[in-house]
Amino acid sequence: MKIKTPYKNIYQVLGQNRWIVLASIIGSVITSVVSILVVIKLHKETLRNAFVVSQEGQVIPLKIAKERANLKVEALAHLARFHRCFYQLSASNYKEQIAKALWLGDTSVDEVYQQKKAEGVYNRLLQYALVQKVTEIHTEVDLVTKPFKFQTQVRFEIKRGTVTDYYKLITTGKLLRIERNFPNNPHGLLITEFYENSLQKLVN
């Protein structure tokens, strides 16, 4: 005698299928989300590990290249600020200008200032009511090795009444990275080993 296999309740079968479909959808969504996150992570790592070739032919990571580009802007701005403060002087503002410049360098800058003071540079500024104005600053800075070496060419003019004399000064030194100190040292750099290499009077 054969025993008939009872048919499952159709609602029970549909319920099971619904859960299977729902589980498949949830699994697909989870897989898709994980895949997207993995792709995003790989993309970020690729950007971090991308390389560029510098003007000197060096292969360097893109992140470091961007940091160097930002650092170069800061270094040039720091040196321009220093040279304008240290050399753009008049009888009425030289103390304030020198005070600003001393925040941007170490004792080597102070030594140059003390030497100029001993030579009577600032006394002549007061005595003859001189106005010293910086007209051009051109700087080359090496950001490959630390501390960063620089050479700056400064052109300035000295006015005494109706007479104007023109000069070209070349300075050298190195830059160290330090903590920013706003507003005294906003770029977080410090000039060291500062030296006035040459001073030339120009014929206009």
Secondary structure as UniProt FT lines:
FT   HELIX           10..48
FT   STRAND          51..53
FT   TURN            55..56
FT   STRAND          59..61
FT   HELIX           62..87
FT   STRAND          89..90
FT   TURN            91..93
FT   HELIX           94..102
FT   TURN            103..104
FT   HELIX           107..118
FT   TURN            119..120
FT   HELIX           121..127
FT   TURN            128..129
FT   STRAND          131..142
FT   STRAND          148..160
FT   TURN            161..162
FT   STRAND          163..177
FT   TURN            182..184
FT   TURN            186..187
FT   STRAND          189..202
//
